[in-house]
Amino acid sequence: MPGVILVLAFFVIPLLFVFYMSFQHWPGVGSANYAGLGNFIYLFNDNSFRVALANTLAWVAAGTFIHTPLCVLVALVLAKRPFVWKLCRTIFFLPNITSTTAIALLWYFLYHVNLGPINKALAAIGLSFMSRAWLFDPNTALAATMLPSVIYIGFGMVLFLNQISMIPRELYEAAQLDGASAWKQDLYITIPLIRRAIALQVLFVVGYSLKMFEYPFIMTSGGPANRTINLSLYIYRQMMTANQYGLSMAAGVVTLAVGTILLLILFFVLRRMSSDERTCP
């Protein structure tokens, strides 16, 4: 009963309130006026919202198809315990215990046009023509904003290292006797046996990407020309800047719907994986 009360108080009731207010015009004070589907119609006619939705899906895609494979690759390398592997493991995990705000400010400085080490390094090796205002160029702003979260792989790396450590060594010894190379052992033994952990990592990445706020807010504030805005930043703008609380809650409902669809797809994949495991001879 205490658990049920907590879930009702801090999740179900606020969720129902958000859903109800998404159909209202409400500036945050005073009475609300029923708007029907007006808020949702406005959202999908708003170019900024469409860009925010597309950018959020880009965050999800980058986390799924770039971040997660990097986690797997680094875990596979460190699982073989190369030289100074413990130091590398610590370095890779360090950003996970560091404030996201601090990391965003660090990367803002790295991208600085005149003082940033990135442009200085390019000039030092004769590639000054590649220097640019990374966070203010519409062609590079989104990728530059996403890069910090993509390359920080500590959590997924530790998750996969833990799963790899539980794989029986006899499987690798048998593969070696059959003449399997190291990369074939990883491809046909390690990766199939940690696929549930990979699915779990994708689940974490999807949730993290949908609520990403610090990097676009601190590094670009959604600019230039809304090129880096995402759903979280869009909701913040509508609520805190435009006082459109009903509209921001409608955007929150859309975010919840997108997250639910992505999670259902992931759970379907997990169920298919479990079904394949049961039917294996």
Secondary structure as the mmCIF struct_conf table of DSSP 4:
data_model
#
loop_
_struct_conf.conf_type_id
_struct_conf.id
_struct_conf.beg_label_comp_id
_struct_conf.beg_label_asym_id
_struct_conf.beg_label_seq_id
_struct_conf.end_label_comp_id
_struct_conf.end_label_asym_id
_struct_conf.end_label_seq_id
HELX_RH_AL_P HELX_RH_AL_P1 PRO A 2 VAL A 7
HELX_RH_PI_P HELX_RH_PI_P1 LEU A 8 VAL A 12
HELX_RH_AL_P HELX_RH_AL_P2 ILE A 13 MET A 21
TURN_TY1_P TURN_TY1_P1 SER A 22 PHE A 23
STRN STRN1 GLN A 24 HIS A 25
BEND BEND1 GLY A 28 GLY A 30
STRN STRN2 ASN A 33 TYR A 34
TURN_TY1_P TURN_TY1_P2 GLY A 36 LEU A 37
HELX_RH_AL_P HELX_RH_AL_P3 GLY A 38 ASN A 45
HELX_RH_AL_P HELX_RH_AL_P4 ASN A 47 ALA A 62
HELX_RH_PI_P HELX_RH_PI_P2 GLY A 63 HIS A 67
HELX_RH_AL_P HELX_RH_AL_P5 THR A 68 ALA A 79
TURN_TY1_P TURN_TY1_P3 LYS A 80 LYS A 80
TURN_TY1_P TURN_TY1_P4 PHE A 83 VAL A 84
HELX_RH_AL_P HELX_RH_AL_P6 TRP A 85 PHE A 93
HELX_RH_3T_P HELX_RH_3T_P1 LEU A 94 ILE A 97
BEND BEND2 THR A 98 THR A 98
HELX_RH_AL_P HELX_RH_AL_P7 THR A 100 LEU A 110
TURN_TY1_P TURN_TY1_P5 TYR A 111 TYR A 111
TURN_TY1_P TURN_TY1_P6 VAL A 113 LEU A 115
HELX_RH_AL_P HELX_RH_AL_P8 PRO A 117 ALA A 124
TURN_TY1_P TURN_TY1_P7 ILE A 125 GLY A 126
HELX_RH_3T_P HELX_RH_3T_P2 SER A 128 MET A 130
TURN_TY1_P TURN_TY1_P8 TRP A 134 PHE A 136
TURN_TY1_P TURN_TY1_P9 PRO A 138 THR A 140
HELX_RH_AL_P HELX_RH_AL_P9 ALA A 141 ILE A 151
HELX_RH_AL_P HELX_RH_AL_P10 GLY A 154 SER A 165
TURN_TY1_P TURN_TY1_P10 MET A 166 MET A 166
BEND BEND3 ILE A 167 ILE A 167
HELX_RH_AL_P HELX_RH_AL_P11 ARG A 169 LEU A 177
TURN_TY1_P TURN_TY1_P11 ASP A 178 GLY A 179
HELX_RH_AL_P HELX_RH_AL_P12 ALA A 182 GLN A 185
HELX_RH_PI_P HELX_RH_PI_P3 ASP A 186 THR A 190
HELX_RH_AL_P HELX_RH_AL_P13 ILE A 191 LEU A 193
TURN_TY1_P TURN_TY1_P12 ILE A 194 ILE A 194
HELX_RH_AL_P HELX_RH_AL_P14 ARG A 195 LEU A 210
TURN_TY1_P TURN_TY1_P13 LYS A 211 LYS A 211
HELX_RH_AL_P HELX_RH_AL_P15 GLU A 214 MET A 219
TURN_TY1_P TURN_TY1_P14 THR A 220 GLY A 222
BEND BEND4 PRO A 224 PRO A 224
TURN_TY1_P TURN_TY1_P15 ALA A 225 THR A 228
HELX_RH_AL_P HELX_RH_AL_P16 LEU A 231 TYR A 236
HELX_RH_PI_P HELX_RH_PI_P4 ARG A 237 THR A 241
BEND BEND5 ALA A 242 ALA A 242
HELX_RH_AL_P HELX_RH_AL_P17 TYR A 245 THR A 279
#
